[in-house]
Amino acid sequence: MNISFHLYNFIAGTCILVVIAYLLVRGRMLNLLFKDNLTRREVFRLGLIMGLLGLMESIFPIAELPYSSHTLFVIFASIIGGLQVGLVTSAVVTIGAFFFQTHNLVFPTMLAMVISAFLGKLVRRTDTIPSRLAGGFLVGVLAQAGRLFLRTLLTTDSPTLIMSPAAWISAPVNGFGIALLLLVISDAQIRSQSERASALLTQAQLTALRARIRPHFLFNTLNSIAELCRIAPDRAEEAILRLSYLMRHALESSVETTNSLEEEVEVAQAYLSIEQERLGDRLHVMWQRDALMEQIPVPPFALQTLVENALNHGLSRKKGAVTIEVTLLERARHTLVAVRDDGVGMNLQTRRGAIAEENNPSHGLQILNQHLILLYGRQSRVRLFSREGEGTIAAFMVPTGI
């Protein structure tokens, strides 16, 4: 056979092997391949899958592929799953060989499979990816060469098998195939670990942000109640009861990444009721809501943070009454949450500083902004629209149907 024919078969076989590798790292198989301690059922399941892949050589004997699936997948199974998985794979390949090959080839196949399983176990002990790839290549070459030698030694119908060019090609090609499988699996493992680490980091960041926004909210509310005790002691008791509701809500949502929008409306209403007790006629609140928005997920204290910002930066610096309008609108792809006040407004520099994406956010809007970006991406970040002397609109959007 000419070189171009062998090259064509090598490319075709490699493409098939790459497809198999990427199918193995999808869905439930991904966790099974990376699991350290397999149960007996998982050992049998993984070994059965690898064994069926290893039988391709017997089921399709006319395929002129340079890879020997027998030794290749037994070694790969032992490296990935351990010796027990390798032995189960060997048993499946041997049983399959009994049905699909001539019986005089079954015994050398069985010996080669057991040897391959133990060789794969040696590679499994390596710690680094380069050493595992090199070890996989080496044992792939040795196992295939040993298999060819056993077939030549123990059978009479192929005495010159080991001398054929195809046999010599299959040994290094098999080593390359094992290294290729290990490379794809290792890459998938690294990406999976990176994704899990990123998820854990995001969760830790969210936890830190929630921990910071609650004291900020509590201090402002306590200041309002303290002033209410001075100017209207008879209404302070009701305000304290409402504060207890807010604190209970804060404790109950301590492990939640998001709360429903309905819950956040109740929190904001409780907070506004405390402020209205203190401010009286100076504060007017208007609500514009769409129906059936109860289950829209938003970060904890998201709406209350916008309301608090409107009070602190709108009403506190304006003489006379201030109107706060809360708008909750659901659209096909997103839900808009906005709070508008007709307070003193802010200039461009102040507005930019209020929602600056800092590494260590210190203000409520900055914290909420980071929270939204971590959960939904930059398209959901807080937006501020303001003019001095006319008021401010603080708003964000969350995806609908998540």
N, C-alpha and C positions, 0 to 999 in steps of 0.2 A: 504494500500500500504506500502511496506517495505521501509526502509531508503535508501537502495541502488538505488531503483527506483527514489525516490525524488532527490537524489544526481546526478544521471545521467541526469535527466531533468534540474536540476539547471545548470550543466556544459554546456549542450547543449544550453540552453537559454542564458547563459552568452556569449558563443561563438558567437551566432547570434547577440547579443547586441553590442559586441565589433566590429564586422564587420560593423554594421550599423553606429556606432560612427565614425569609420575611413572613411567610405564613406561620411559622413556628412562634414568632414573637408577637403574635396578635391575640387579643382576647384572653381567655383563661390560661392558655398555654404559657403566656408570658410569666405569670406568677408561679406556675408549676416549674418552669425551667430555672427560676432564681431561688426557689425555696431550699433552705438548708436541710431541714429535717422532714423528709417525706414520710407519709403514712404508708402502710402496706398497700392500700388501694391505690394511692398515688404512684408508688413504685411500679405496680403492675400496669397502671394506665399509661404512664410515660414509657415504660419498656415496650408495651404493646404497640404504641404509636411509632416508636423508633424501629421496632422490629418489622412493622408493615412497610415502612420506608426502606428498610434494608432489603426487603424481598423484591424490590423493583428489578434487580438484576436477574432473579429467577423467573419472575412473571413475564418480563420482556427480554428473553435471551437473545433475540435477533437485533436488539438495539446496539449499534456500534458506538457505545459511549465509553470513554476512557476510564471513567470512575467505576470502582467496585463498591456498590452500595452495601454489600455484606459487611466488609470490614469497616467501611467509612462510618456507618451509623452505629455500629456496636461501640467503636472507640468514642465517637461523639457522645453517645448515651452515657458511657462510663465517666467521661470528663464532666458532663453537665449534671448528671443525676447520682453518680456514685456507682460502686461495684454492683450493687444489687440491681439497679436499673440496667446496667450493662449485661448482666447475666440473663435477666428476663428478655432483653433484646436478642441475645445469643440464642436462647431457647426458641423464640419465635422464628428467627431466621433459619435455625436448624430444622424445625418442624416444617417450615415452608419449603426448604430445600428437599425434604423427603418427598413432597408431593409434586414439586415442579422440576426437579433435577433427576438425573439417573442415580440409582441407589449407591453406586460405588463412589459418588462424589459427596455423599452425605457425611461420612465419617471425617474426611479431611476438612470439610466445611465446619463441622462441629468443633474440631480441635482449633481451627483458625479463629473461630468466634470466641472461644474461651480465652485464648491467648490475647486477642484484641481487647477483651473486656478488662483483663488485668493490666495491659499496657495503658489503657485509658485511665485506669485508677491512679497510675503513677503520675500522669500529667495533672490530674485533679488536685494534687497536693501543691502545685506551684502557686505562688502568691500573686505575681504580676501578670498583666496581660501579655507583654512581649514574651515572657518565658512560657506562658501557656500556649501561645501561638507557635513558638518554636518547638515546644514539646509535642504539640498536636501534629505538626508536620513530620517530625522525626518518627513518632510511633506509627503514623499513617504509612510512611514508607516501609518501616520494618514489618508491620502487620501484613501489608499486601505482599511484600516479598516472601514472608514466611508462609502465607497462604498458598502462593504459587509453588513454593518448594514442596509443601506437604502434598499438594495435588499431583505434582510430578513424581514424588516419592511413593505415594500410597495408591496411585491409580495406574492402570496399564494402557488406557486409551489416549493419554496425552503425555508421553514420555519426554517430548521436546517442548512442552508448553513454556517452561521457564526461559527457553532460548529465543522465543519469538519476540519481535520488536514491540508488539502490542503489550506483552507482559512487562517489559522493561519500562514502557511508558506509563503503565497503570500505577506503578509503585510511587514515583514522585508526584504524579497527578493526584493520587489518593491523599497523599500528605498535604498537598495544596488545598484539596477540597475540605479536609478537616480544619485547616487553618482558616479557610474562608468562612466556614460555618461558625467557628469560634469568634471570628472578627465581627460578624453580623450580630451574634448574640451578645457579645461584650458591648458593642455600640448601643444596642437596645437597652442593656442593663444600665449603662451610664446615663442614657437619656431618661430612663425610668427613675433612677435615683435622683437625678437633677430635678425632675418634675416634682417628686415627693418633697425634696428639700425646699424647692420654691414654694410649694403649698404650705409647708410647715412655717417657712419664714413669713409668708403672707398672713397666716393665722396668728403668728406671734406679733406681727405689726398691728394687726387689727385689735388684738387683745390690749396692746400697749396704748393704742389710740383711745379705746373705750375707757381704759383706766384713767386716762388724762381728762377726758371730756366730762366724766361724772363729777369729780371735785369742782371743776369749773362751773358746772351747772348748780351744784349744791351751794357753793359759796354765794353765788348771785341770789339764789332763792332765800338763803338765810339772811342775807343783807336786807332783802325786801321785807321779810317777816320781822326783823329787828326794827325797821322803821315803822312797820305797821303797829308793833307793840307800843311805840311812842305816841303815834297820832291817833290810833283807834284800837285800844286794848281789847274791846269787846269783840272785834272781828279777827283778832290774832289767833284765837283758838281754832276757828274754821280754817284759817290758812295753814296752821300746823297740821291739821288732819289731812288736808290736801297734799301737804309736803310728805306726810307718811305714805300716802298712796304712791307718790312719785318715787320715793326711796324703795318701796316694795317692788315696784316695777323695775327699778334699776337692778335690784338683787336677782329678781327672777329672770332677767334677760342677760345675766352675766356670761352665760355660755353660748349665747346666740350670736351668729354673724349678722343676721338681719331680723327685723321685726316686721309685722304686717303694718301697712299704712294706717289701718284703723286703730291699732294700738298706739301708733305715734300721734294720731289726732287726739286721742284721749289724754296722752301725756301733755301735749301742747295746750289743750283746753284746761287741764288742771293747773299748769304753770300760769296761764293767762288769768285764770280766776284769782290766783294769789296776787298777781300784779294789779288786777282791777280792784281788789279790795284795798290795796295801798293807794292807787292813783285816782280811783273814783272816776269822775266825769272827764278827766284828762285823756283817758284811753278809750278808744272806740275800736272794736274788732269786728271785721266782716269776713264771712266764709263763702267761698265759691267752690262747690264740690260736685264731681260727677258721682252718680250712683254706682253701686257694686264695685267699689274699689278696695274692699276690706283686705284682700289677700295680696295686694301688691307689696313686694318686699323692699324695704328701705333700711339703711343703717340705723341702729338704735340712737334715739335722741336727735335724728336728722332734722325733723320739722321743728322741734323745740329749739334747736341751735339757730335756725333762721329767725324764729320769733324773738329769741333772746337778743340776737344781733340788732334786729329792728328796734327793740326797746332801748337797748344800751346806747346805740349810735344815732337813733332818730329822736326819740322822745326826751332823753336825758338832757340834750343840749338845745331843745326848742321850748320856747315859752308858749303856753296854751295847750290846746288839745292836739292829739296825734291819732291818726287813723291807721290801723294795721289791717291789711287785706290778705287773707290766706287763700291761695288758689291751688286746687288739686284737679288736674285735667288728665283724663286717660285718652290716649290716641292708639292707633293701630299697632305701632311699634314701640311706643314709650309712654311713660307717665310723667307729667310735668308737676313739680312741686315748687311753688313760688310764694314768697312773702314780700309784700310791698308796703312801704311806709311813706308818709308825706312829711317826714322830718327834715332835718337840716341838710341831708345829703352829704357827699364827700367829693373831694377833688380826685384827679386821676392817680396821683401818687399814693394817697391813702387807700383808694380802692384796690390798687395793685398789691399793696402791702397786706391787705386784709385776707387775700387768698393766695399769697405767695406759696409756692410749693417748696417749703423748707425741709431739710432733713430732720429738724427738731421742732415741729410745729408747736406754737404756744397759745394760739387763739382758737376759739371754737370753730370759726369758719375754716381756718387752716387745717384743723384736725378732721373736720367733716370732709373737706376737699380731698385729703389723703385717703380717707376711708373709702370714699366713692371711687377714686381711681384704682385702689387696690381690688375692690370688689368687681367693678364693671368696666374699667378702662377710662381713658381720658375723655371720651365722649360724654361721660356722666359727671364731669367735674362741676364744681360750683361756679356760677357765673354771676357777676355783679354789674348792675347798670345803675348809674347814679349821676345826679347833677346837683351841684351846690344850691341850696335853697329850695329844691323841688322834691327831694326824697330819694329813696333807694329801692331797687328790686334785687333780691337775692333768690336765685333759682338753681335747680338741678333737675336732670332727667334720669330715670332708671329704665332699663329695657323692660318691656311688657312680655309676660309669658315665660319668665325664667324660673 
